[in-house]
């Protein structure tokens, strides 16, 4: 499971990353920096499955994935996992990244369920609703 949340996507490296940064102002935040940002919050807030998180520049979903990962101590059942996922929102300009973020969140959710020994709840509809294509700066989606 750790490999999944720390996985690097080769579309975000090298020349492709430079081209995307130039064309879309797209920059990939490192996992270490994401973790540092999340851990600035009080632990009780991170672990509270009812707290809402919004990533206005979702990219491939790594911020939302890491936030879900940090919520693991609070996830004991399929209902907890559904609650944790249902409070994570993302907006992304590029449809390619929206698809990648949705797929990443679904894969991580299934991995968490398997790791904790329960069947993954049906999360595709929640994830598709919560991670949307849009321009957060000019047309807020939520």
C-alpha positions in Angstrom: 0.0 0.0 0.0 2.8 2.4 0.8 4.1 1.9 -2.8 0.8 3.0 -4.1 0.7 6.3 -2.2 4.3 7.0 -3.0 4.2 5.9 -6.6 5.8 8.2 -9.1 4.2 8.7 -12.5 6.6 9.0 -15.3 4.3 11.4 -17.2 5.2 14.0 -14.6 9.0 13.8 -15.1 11.6 14.9 -17.6 10.7 16.8 -20.8 7.0 16.0 -20.4 6.9 17.7 -17.0 8.7 20.8 -18.4 6.3 21.0 -21.3 3.2 20.7 -19.0 4.7 23.2 -16.6 5.1 25.7 -19.4 1.8 25.0 -21.1 -0.5 24.6 -18.0 1.6 25.9 -15.1 1.5 22.4 -13.8 4.0 21.4 -11.1 4.0 18.2 -9.2 4.3 18.5 -5.4 6.6 16.0 -3.8 5.2 13.4 -1.4 7.5 14.7 1.4 6.2 18.2 1.0 2.6 17.0 1.0 3.2 15.1 4.2 4.8 18.1 5.8 1.8 20.3 4.9 -0.7 17.8 6.2 1.2 17.3 9.4 0.9 21.0 10.2 -2.7 20.3 11.1 -3.6 19.1 14.5 -3.7 15.2 14.6 -7.3 15.3 15.7 -8.3 17.2 12.6 -6.5 14.8 10.3 -8.1 11.8 11.9 -11.6 13.3 12.0 -13.3 11.5 9.1 -16.1 14.2 8.9 -13.6 17.0 8.2 -13.7 18.2 4.5 -10.6 18.6 2.5 -10.4 20.4 -0.8 -7.4 20.4 -3.2 -8.0 23.1 -5.8 -5.2 21.9 -8.0 -5.6 18.1 -7.7 -3.2 16.9 -10.4 -2.9 13.2 -10.1 -4.6 13.1 -6.7 -1.5 12.6 -4.6 -2.5 15.2 -2.0 -5.9 13.6 -1.5 -4.3 10.1 -1.5 -1.8 11.2 1.2 -4.6 12.8 3.3 -6.5 9.5 3.1 -3.4 7.6 4.0 -2.9 9.8 7.1 -6.5 9.0 8.1 -5.8 5.3 8.3 -5.8 5.1 12.1 -9.5 6.2 12.0 -10.6 3.8 9.4 -11.8 0.5 10.9 -14.8 -0.4 8.7 -16.1 -0.1 5.1 -18.4 2.7 6.3 -15.4 4.6 7.8 -13.6 4.3 4.5 -16.6 5.5 2.6 -16.9 8.5 5.0 -13.2 9.3 4.7 -13.3 9.3 0.9 -16.6 11.2 0.8 -15.0 14.2 2.5 -12.1 14.5 0.1 -12.6 16.9 -2.9 -10.5 17.9 -5.8 -10.6 20.2 -8.8 -8.3 19.8 -11.7 -8.0 21.7 -15.0 -6.7 18.8 -17.1 -9.1 15.9 -17.8 -6.2 13.5 -18.1 -5.2 14.3 -14.5 -8.8 14.1 -13.3 -9.0 10.5 -14.7 -5.6 9.7 -13.1 -6.6 11.2 -9.8 -9.9 9.3 -9.7 -8.2 6.0 -10.6 -5.5 6.6 -8.0 -8.1 7.3 -5.3 -10.1 4.2 -6.2 -7.0 2.0 -6.2 -5.8 3.3 -2.8 -9.3 2.9 -1.3 -9.4 -0.7 -2.5 -5.8 -1.3 -1.2 -6.8 0.1 2.2 -9.9 -2.1 2.4 -7.8 -5.2 1.5 -5.1 -4.2 4.0 -7.7 -3.8 6.8 -9.4 -7.0 5.8 -12.8 -5.9 4.6 -14.5 -5.6 1.2 -14.1 -2.2 -0.4 -17.4 -0.2 -0.5 -18.6 1.1 -3.8 -16.7 4.3 -4.1 -16.5 5.0 -7.8 -19.6 7.3 -7.8 -18.4 9.2 -4.7 -14.9 9.7 -6.2 -16.2 10.7 -9.6 -18.5 13.3 -7.9 -15.7 14.6 -5.6 -12.9 14.9 -8.1 -14.0 17.2 -11.0 -12.6 18.9 -14.0 -12.7 22.7 -13.7 -10.8 25.9 -13.3 -10.9 26.5 -9.5 -9.6 30.1 -9.8 -12.2 31.2 -12.3 -15.1 28.8 -12.0 -15.2 27.2 -8.5 -17.0 23.8 -8.9 -18.1 23.2 -5.3 
